[in-house]
Amino acid sequence: MYAIVETGGKQYKVSPGDVVRLEKLPGTRGDTLVFDKVLAVSDGGSLRVGNPYLEGTTVKATILRQGKARKILVFKYRSKTNYRRRYGHRQPFTEVRVDAVEG
């Protein structure tokens, strides 16, 4: 069984028991999240697809941790003008464990 969930402007394919890193969501470790923007659900034999979302279908998950990803370095350079800029960015994320797909 799996579901396709939309959160943070992205879509994720999740199954019960999966650990997924999502865009930062409010909450602390141990809190329960309910995702109601479910695009599709498959139970192995049949596939239900929403238009755009499935009514009455939710995915429940538990927050495992809040964190930041590895730093990426951004370097801007223009030739022949002595222009160089370097900066870094660490994207915040929320790691969740999917508990159940209901509905």
N, C-alpha and C positions, 0 to 999 in steps of 0.2 A: 504494500500500500504506500502511495506517495501523494503529495499535494504540491501544487505550485502556488507560492505565496508572493504577494507584492508588498515590499516595505522599503522605505528609503529610496524610492525611485528605481528599484531594481527588482528582479524576479528571481526566486530561489526555489529549487526542487528539494523538498524535505520529506523525510520519512520518520516515523516514531523511533526515537533513540539516536538520531543524528545530532552531531554537534556542529553548529554553523556560526560563522562570523558575519554579523550584519552591520550596517551603518549604525552609528551611535544612537541608542534609545535610552530614554529616561528610566531610572530604576537602580536598585542595588542588588548585590549578590543574594540569590534565593528568592527574589520576586518572581511572580508568575506573569507572563505576557500572554495576551490573547490576540491573535491575528485574524481579522475578519475579512480582509481583502484576499480571498482565496479564488484563484483563477480557474483551477481544475483539480479534480480528485480522481485517482485511479485506485481500484481495489484489486488489481491483478487481471480481472476479466473484463470490466467495463470502465469506460472513461466518461466522467461528467465534466462538461465545460460550461463555464458561466458566460454571461453576456452583459457586462464584462466580468462580474463577480458572481459566485454561487451564493444564493440566499440561504441563511441558516447553517452555513458551514464555517467552522472555526478551527484554528490550529492553536493548541496550547503549548507554551514553552516556558522553561525556567532559565533565569539569567545565571550563568556560571561565573562570568567576570566581565569587568569593564577594563579596557586597555587601549594602548596605542600601538599601531603597527610599526614596523621597522622604518627608520628614517630614509627618505629618498632625497637625493641632492639634485638641485636644479641649478644649472649653470648657463648664464646668458653671456654671449660673446659676439662682438662685432669686430670684424677685421679692420685693421688700419686706423682705428680710432681710439685705441687704448681703453676700450669699454669692456669691463668684466664684472659680472655680479654673480655671487654664489649664495644660495640660501637653501635651507632644508625644510622638510615638512613631515610630520608624523600624523597619519590619519587615525582618529579615534574610532574604536569599534566596540561592539557588544557581542560577547560570545554566549550563545544560548544552546540549550539541549531541548530538542523537540520531544514533548511528552505524549501528545495524542492528537489525532486528526478526528474531529467530531462533526457529524452531520451528513 
